Each structure stands twice: as C-alpha cells, then as structure tokens.
C-alpha cells in the first residue's frame, strides 16, 4: 500500500520466479512483468485490502520498475498501489449522461434508500506517480523539464515494453485504464504511466506520470500532468477535422493533444551521487578499450611525423593524462562494463571526422527571404572546399556529403570488424546512430527541414543506401580495384559518365591506403578516436604511373594473369 509515495513494508508482491523482462543499462536496472488477469482468490484478497471493488480486468501481478543499482534507489509502478490512490469516499464520483433522468423517475419509489453500496470513484481515477522504495528519498521540486527534444531523436531502442495494470468498461458507458510504457535508449530512458478515461457523453480524462532518466548524469526527472475536458467539446474539435471522430476518441495519444491542462505539470529531480568512483572516472574520461588486436600486421603505430598522412590517415600523438591512464587500467579489469560508454563517445568523434571530409554550407540559408540555388535534380546547392569538391568536381549537396561520409565510415567499420567479436557490433551500431544524428541536425540547421516525418523518410533512405554501398564496397575489396571503382562511381559520383577516371583512381587508391594505415594501428589507438583522414590527392603520383599491362594485348590470357 502506498504511503506518501513510499511502499509499505507489508506490501506483498509476486515471487521472484515471475521476475519478467529485465535490462541493465549504465547502472540502472529496468524490469517489467506481465502476467494474466488475477484469479478469484487474489481478487478477493485485493478487494479486502483496498476496501473497494476492483475493476473488471485487473492485472494485479503486473508491474514496471526502475532501480539504480549502486545506491539501491528504486521506483515501482504496480496495480495495488495505483488503486489505493482511488477516491474511496465517493466525493469525486462521476455520473453517466442519463443518471439525472434515471434518478428523477425513481425518486419517489426509493425515498427511504440512502445508500446501496459503499460509494467510491467508479472511474478508478488515480493520481498515482509510482511507489518509491522504503529507503528512497522523496523527489524534490525543480524547474528543469523533461528534455523532449532529446527523446525525439531517432536513437536505437534497446528495450521496449507496455504493461497493463487495470481496465474497466464502466458498465458499457466508456472505458478507463491504467498502463505503463517503458522505452530504453543507449543514453536515456522514459517511462510513461498513463491513466485514460472516456465516459461517453460526459468527460475525457488523462493523468500522465513521466519518469525520465539520463544515464550520463544519473539524474531522474518525474513529471505529472492532469488533463480533462467535457465530451462534447472534444467531439466538436474532432468533427472539424477530416479524421474519424469515433476512432480518434479511442486514441489517448491523439486526445492528449486536444485536452487542456487542468493541473500544471510538476517536475521533480532526483540526482544520484552514490556512483562507484572507478565507474565515474571511466565515464568522465572517455577511456579507450584495451584489447588485443585480432590481426597484428606491424607492432609499430604510424605517427604524423612518419608520413602516415600520405597513406590517408594518422593518429594524434598527445600523451595520455594520469586520469586516462587510470581509466585505461580500469578498462583492462572490466572491459565488458565500460565498453558501451567508450564506444558511444569515441564513435561520435570518429563520425564527425568522417563528416568533415565533405563539409559544405549554404550561405543563402542564413539570409532572410533569399532563394537557395538548386541542382538540375532539385537538390539544395551549397558551397564546399577540399579535394572532393575542388578536384573531383562533385557538387556540394546533402547527398554528396552523405556519400563521402559513408565512404569514410565504411573504412572505419572494416577496421572495427577486427575488434573482439563481443565489441564490434556495439561500435558499428554507435557509428550508424551518430551519423543519423548528424544527418538530421544538418537537415534542420542547413536545409531547414522542420517536418519530422520528412526527415525520418530521408533517414530511412540513407540507411538503405548504407546497406547497399557496404555490400558494394565489400565486393570491390575482394574482387579488385575495377569493381571497387565501379562501386565508388555508382555511389559517390552518381554514375556520372563524364567522371575523371584519374580522380576516380585516386579515390580507390586512397581507400586502399587508408585501410592499410588502419591495419597497422592497434585496437587501442583506433578506439581512442586518434584517426585523422588525409586527401585522395596524395595518391596522384601513384595513379599517374603507367601500368605494364597497358603494353600487352587485351586478351583473356593476359587478364587471367592479373586477376586477383
């Protein structure tokens, strides 16, 4: 039973055998449990404990919980405590649309009857905001809202679940329900506990409790908001649109946009300070993983002074700080614990390095009322510098930027495939995610694409392109430079028949050189983000060399002699 938001020590929950689904992410353990509707005996026990008749469909064993492992703090959303917050006096009891007429026809016949059953709020409206662990401290007021913009980002969803706590059809006069949804992303999570009620011809009501957790800062924000409006007002608004009113009146998400706030949102902040010191050091330092290289070609790591830039890439040479050395030692002792933190931060720096190779701008976008020039294909035309634009002759557009960024990302992912099998998928996923963030940011800031649906469509198209070019470049690495050049021509050059073949050859030689340079680097160097890309122009001398095969007749025998 809930007491001021804390759980009573006497509260009974199902056994640990029904633990449900669990995910642990950066020190937080998230658990959901979904079991069938309660049977008769447990319902009677709950009725006795609550003092009111429970709803028609009650999932008394279901729950959703979040626990901060280091400090022991936790919050749980369960059916019993939610129903225990329902008004049991009848003071807030609603009446159906025809109740007044029904009562007037029976007033004389039943004048002596004042109470038939114990009154209570039969809509089961609850302002339940979760049950804190007995030792947990209460939330404190704050002016910090939940950062909705971060939640709108297309982060990968590591875990999602929806748990129904109870539901009732209000004697065929509408519906009332309470449910929890949990969404866990790499850097944050959001839990929504939503009470929704529709009393036909009378009222719509929403009570939302949102719990936001930022894994990087270990802060929790809880926000509660109450919304409601009379039935007729909402039906009139829906009638003005082209949407099906009946269908929309069954959609809590759609109604949430229409219902006015009756109680202002209240945000509460709960920071955690009881984080193990070693873990805090690892998180703050962005420490690289120390892992044994799978394919060790050379024991030496190329440096900037050794001319490795001519091969397309070179590592930075700054000395590690004492804090980084400490974090590296921690990485040796607990690689599995810290890998996801390291991969997230370093992959972000690597993707930004990839994106720099074909950066561009659109000056007209900053001028009010200025017309943005277009290509013949209708793309926004920008201004860019560097080899890809000035020498290769590519057009500075969003698509060109994406393809050149993809090319460099591909080179990194080829090297990351040599990471330990348990780590490589995490790195590859973070690289794709960070590119999506950068691409969406560029759509908004450079191209002023404000419609989220349009941005999502472009992002899906880019992901499809990424998968296709990965297969094409892989085939080129195996079958030879001619096949690799064809892949670059299709993707980067848009199959332009007027492409400069020497420049195309430089791009292919550049890819080979970068892969060779990355191959000589230890895993620890790559995973520190110490990678800088050079310019394909450095391969000009190599491409200008005349091949001995040019002096031979073009025959099948000669071709077979040089086949890979």
N, C-alpha and C positions, 0 to 999 in steps of 0.2 A: 504494500500500500504506500502511495506517495505521501510524503510529509514535507511540505515546503520544497518540493523538487528533489528530495533525497529519498532513497529507498529504505523501507523499514527492515530491520534485521530479521523480522519474522516472515518477510515475503518469500513465497515458495515459487520456484521455477522448475521447469522440466529438468530431467537428469542430463548429465554431460554426454550421454550416449546419443542425444539428439542435438549435437553441437551445431549442425548446419554447415553453411559455407563460410570459409574464413580466408582472408587475405591479410598479410602483414606488409605494410609499406612504410619504410623510413621511420620505424619506431612506433607506428600506430597499427593496432590490430582491429580489423573490421570484420564483424561476424553478423550473418543473417541466418535466421532459422524459419523454415516454412514447413508446417505440419498440417494434417487435416483438421476439419472442424471438430470442436470438442464433442465428446460423447455425453450422455445424460448425467453420469455421476460427477464428472468435473464441472459441468454446468451448474448442477445443484450446489456444489461446493463454492463456486464463484458467486452464485446468487446470494448465498448466505453471507459471504464476505463483503459483497458490495452493498447489500441491502436494497437492491433494485433488480427488476427483471432484466436479464441481458438481452442484447439484440438477437435477431433471428439467426444470423450467421456469425458465430464468434470463433475466432481462431486464437484461443487462449494460450496456446503454446508457441505462437509466432513471436518473433522479436527481431530487433536490429540494434546492434551495439557498437560503440567505438571505445577503444581503450588505448591510453598512452602507456606503453609497457614500462618505460623507465620510472615513471612517477607513480604508477598504479591508478591514475585518474581514469574514470570511465563514465560513460553515459549510455543508458539503455532505454529503448522505446518498446514497451510491451502493452498488451491488451488490458490487463487488470488495472494497472496504474492509470491508464488513459480513461477507463470507465469510472474509476474512482473520483475523477475530476468532474463528472457529470453532476449537474444540479439535482439534488435529491429532495428538494423542498417543493418543487412544482412552481416556484415563483417565475421561472423563465419558460414555462411550458407553452408551446405553440398550439394553435388550434387550426384544424383544416378549414378549407374555404367555406363549407356549408355547416360548420358547427353551430353558429348562432341560430340559423333557421331550425336546425335539428333540436336545439335546446328549447326554443320557444314553443314548439309543438308538444313538448313533454314536461313543461314546467309545472303545470297543474297536477299532472299524474304522479310526479315524483318530488313533491314539495318536502316530504319527510326524509328524503335521502340526501345527505350532505357529502358523503364520501363512500365510494365503492371500493377503490384500491388506493394504496399509498401513492400520492402524486409524485411524479418526477419528470424531468425533461425527457419526454419520449423521443425527441430528435437525437438524443445522445450527443449533443454538442459538448465539446471538450476543448479547453484551452491548454491541453497537455503539451509540455515542452521538453519531455524526457525525464528520466529518473537518474539522478547522479548517484554515484557510489557513496556509501555512508561516510567514508573518509574524505570524499572530494569536497573542495571548497566551492562556494556559490559563484556564479558568474557576477561580474561587476559591470556597471553601465559604461558605455564608451560611445564616442561619436563616429567610430570607424565602421562604415557599412561593409557588407559583403562585396568584394570586388567582382561585380558581374562581368566586366569586360574580360577578365582572365578566364572565367567559366565559359565564355562564348568562343574561346579559341578551340580549334579542332584538335585538341590533344587526344592521344590514344586513350581509350577507356580500358583500364586493366581489369576492372571488376564492375559489374552492374547487377543489381537485384531489386525486385519490388516485393514487398511483404504486405499482405492484407491483414489488418488486425481485427476489424469487425465491419459488418454491413447489415443494413436493415431496410426493408422496402416500405416502412412506415404505413403498414396496413393498406398497401396499394395506393398510397397518396403521394409517393415520391421515392426518394432514396436518400440514405445517409450512410456514410462510410468513413473509415479512417485507415490510411495506408502509409507505408514508408518506402521511399525510393533512395537507393544509395548508388552513387557514381564515384569511382576511384580513378584518378588520373595519376601520372607519374609525379607531379608536383603538388597536388592538392586533391581534396575530396569534397563532395557536397552530399548532405543527407537532407531530404525533404520529407517531413511528417505532415501530411495534409488531411484535414477533416473537410469533407464536402457534403453539403446537404441541399437537396432540392425538394421543397414542399410545394406540390403543384398548386398553382393559382394563389400562392401566398408569399413565398420567400426563397431566395438563393443565399447560401452562406458558405464562406470559406474561412478556415483557420489554418494558417501555414506557419510551421516552425522549420526554419532552415538552419542547418549546422554546417559551417564551413571550416575546414582545416587546411592550413598552409603548412606543408611538411618542412619547408626550408626554414621557417621561423618558429615552428612548433606553436603556433597560435590558433585558437579556436574562437570563432565568432558565431554566436547564436542570435537569430533574428526571428521575431514573432510578429505576425501581422494578421489582423482580423478584417474581413471584408464581407459585406452583405448588401442586398438590395431587394426591393419588392419584386415579385414575379412579373407583374405587368410591365414595369419599367424595362426590364431586361428583354422581355418578349418584343417590346416596341423597337428597341435598338436592333435586335436581330432581324426584325421584319424589314428594316430599312436597307439591309444588305441583301446580296444575292445568295447568301448561304441558306441552307435548310435550317430553319429555326429549331425544329424538334431535335435534329442531330446535334446542333450546337449546344442546346440546353442539357445535353448529356456529357459534354466535354468540359471538365473542370479547368483545363488549360486555357480554353477559349473564354470561358466565363471569367477567369481571373483577370483578363484584360478589360472586362466591362464593369466588374463590380467595384464600387467606390470603397475606399478605405474608411472603416468606421473606428478603428483604433490604430493610432500611428505606430509604425514599426519600432520595436525596441531591440537594440543590438547590445550584446554582452560579449565581453572579451575575457578569455582565459589563457594567459600565456603560461608556458611551461619553462621552468628553469632547471629542473632536475634531469638534465641530459648528461649521460656519461661524458666525461671530459675528453676522452680519446675520440669518441664519435664526433663531438663538436669540433675538434681540431681537424678531423678528416673532412668534415663538411665545409669548413671555412677555407681550407687551403686549396681545394680543387686538386687534391693529390692524384698523381698518375698511378695506374696499376703497375705492379712489378710482377711480370710474368715471363716465363721462359719462352723465347721465340721458337716457333714451330720449325721454320726454315731459316737457318742461320747461314747466310751466304758469306758474310765477312764480319769479323769481330769488331771492326772499326766503324764508328758512326761518322758520316761525312759532315764536315763543318762548312760554314760560309766561306772561310778563307781558303779552303781546299779546292774551291771551284765547283762545288756540287751544284751551284745555281745554274751552271751551264747544262747540267743534266735535268734541270727543270724544277728542282726543289732543294731546300736545305733547311736544317734545323736551326733554331735560335741557340745561342751559346751562353745565356745568362746562368750564373751559378745558383743552385737551389738554396733557399733560405733555411735557417735552422728549423723553422716551423714545418717547411715542406719535407725536410729530412725526417722529422718526427712522424709526419703523416705517411711518408713512404714506408717507414718501418711498420706502422700500423697496418698498411696495405698488405705487407708481407704476411702478417699474422692473421688478418681477417679479410682476405680478398673478396669473398662472396658477399660480405656485409656491405662493403663500400663500393662495389663495382658500379651499381646503378647511379650513385651520386656522382662518381667521377665521370662516367660516360656522358651523363647529361650535360655537365658544364664544358668538358673538353670538346665534345662533338659540336656544341654550339659555336665555339671558336673556329673549329675546322670548317664548318659550313660557311661561316662568314668569310673565311679566307677564300673558299671556292667562289662565293658570290662576288668578291672584289674583282675577279679577273675580267668581268664584262659589265662593270657598273656603268650606269648611264643616268641621265636626268632629262626632265622635260621642263625647260625654263618657262614656257608659256603657261604651265600648270599653276605657277605662282602669281601670274598676272590676272587680275580680275577681268573677266569678260574676254580674255584672249582666246583665239582659236588655236587648238592644238593640231599641228600638221599630222597627216595620215599617210600611210604607205598605200600602194596600189591594192593591197589586200584589206585595207581598212584598219590597220593597227596604228596605235599612237606612236608617232615617230619622235625619238629622243635624240640626245647628243651624247656621244661616248668617245672615250680615248683609249689608247692601248692597241696592242698588236691585232687583236681580233677585229677591231673596227677599222683601224687605220691601214693595216697591211693586208689582212684577209678580205677586207671590204664588206664585212657583214653590216646589216642595218641595225642600228641601236633601237631595239624594240623589246618588249617584255618577253616575247617568245625566244628571241636570240639570247637574252640574258639567262633565261631558264635553261636552255640547251647547253650553253657553255658552262653554267654552274653544274648541271647534271654531269657533264663530261669530267669535271674535276672531282665531283662526288664519287663517280664511278671508280676513278683511280684510287681514291681512299678506301672504298669498300673492297676493292680487290686485295689491298694490303690487310685490311681488317679481317678478311677471311682466314688469315694466318694466325689470328688471335686464338687463344684457347676456345674450344668449342662451346663452353659454357658462357663465354663473354661476348663472342662475336655477334650473336643475334641482338643483344642489348644495344651494342654500339651502332649497328646498322639501322635499328629502329629509331634511335635518337637522331641519327643523321637525317633520315627522311622527315621526322617530325619537325626538326629545326628548319629544314628547307620550307616546309609548309608554312611555318610561322613567318619566315622572311618573305615568302611569296605573297601571302595575304597582306602583310604590312605594306608591301610595295604597291599592291592593288589599291589600297586605301590612300596612302600618302602621295604616290606619284600619279596614279591614274584616276583617283577619286571615284573608285567603285564602292559605293556605300551599301548596296544591296547585298546582304549576306548570302542569299540564295545564288546570286550570280557568282560571287567569289567561290562558294562551295562547288559550283559546276566547273569552274576553271581548275580548282584544286584536284577534283576527280580526274579531269582530263590530263593534268600534269602527272598524276600518279600512274595512269595508264601508259603515258609516254615513257615514264621512268622504267617501268617494267619491260617495255618493248626495246628501248635502247640498251638496257642491261644485257638482254639476250643477244642483241646485235653486236655489241662490243665484245662480249664473251666469245662469240663465234669468230670475230676478227682476230682476237688474241691467239686462238687455236689454229685457224686456217691460214693466217698470213696477213701481210700488210695490205694487199689488194682488197681483201674482204673487210679489213678494219677501215680502210679509206672509204669504202662504199658506205659503211655504217655512219662515219662522220659526215660524209656528203649528204646522206639522207636526212640526218637529224639536225646537224649544225648549219649546213648550207642550204637546207630546204630543197635538196635535189636540183640546185641551180646548174643548168647546163653550161653556163659561162664561167664557172668557178676556175680560179687559177690553180692548175694542178700542182705547181710547185708549192704553193701555200698549203694546199691540202696535204702534200707530202710532209711539209714541216709540222703540221698538226699531228700526223700519225707518228713521226719520229719523236715529237715532244711527248706523246703519250707513252711510248716505249721507254724514253729516258726517265720520265717521272716514276714509272713503275720500277725501273732498275734502281733508282736512287732510294725509293721507299723500301725496296727489298733489302738494302744494306743497313737500314735503320732497325734498332732493337724495338721490341714492342713498347718498352717504357718510354722511348723517345717519341714514337708516333702518338702514344696515348697521353702524352703531356701537352699535345697540341703544338709541338715545336715543328711545324711544317709551313714553309713558305713556297709558293709556286713561282716559277720563272716565266719566261716568254718563249713561245714556239719559234720566235725569230732567231734564237740561239742555235737552231738546227739548220740554218740556211746553208752553211758550208757543207754539211753532210748531204743535204738534198741535191746540191749542185754537182756533186761528184758523179761522173759518168759510170754507169754500171757496165761491167764487162759483158753482160748479157745483151747489151744493145748491139754488139758487133756480131752476134750469132743470128742465124736464121730462125724465124719463128716457127718451130716445129714441135710436134708432140714430144719428141725425144728430149729436146732442149728444155722444154717446160718441165718435164718429169725430173730432170736433173737438179732443178732448183726448188722443187715442190717441198713444202715444209714437212 
